[in-house]
């Protein structure tokens, strides 16, 4: 289903080292971010959300969806 994204996910960040590349590949396929405090996802090419980033976004006025 997401073979193209699988290759990109395995090459990006530390996700390939921690076996989290499947989560990155699915996020790339769906075009969405990942909610995590795990730094292994940083630099994976998808937005990484945590409670801190959600709070900052809400204080700033939310998302323009």
Buried (B, 14 or more C-beta within 10 A) or exposed (E): EBEEBBEBBBEBBBBBEEEBBBBBBBBBBEEEEBEBEBEBBEEBBBEBBEEEEEEEEEEEEEEEE
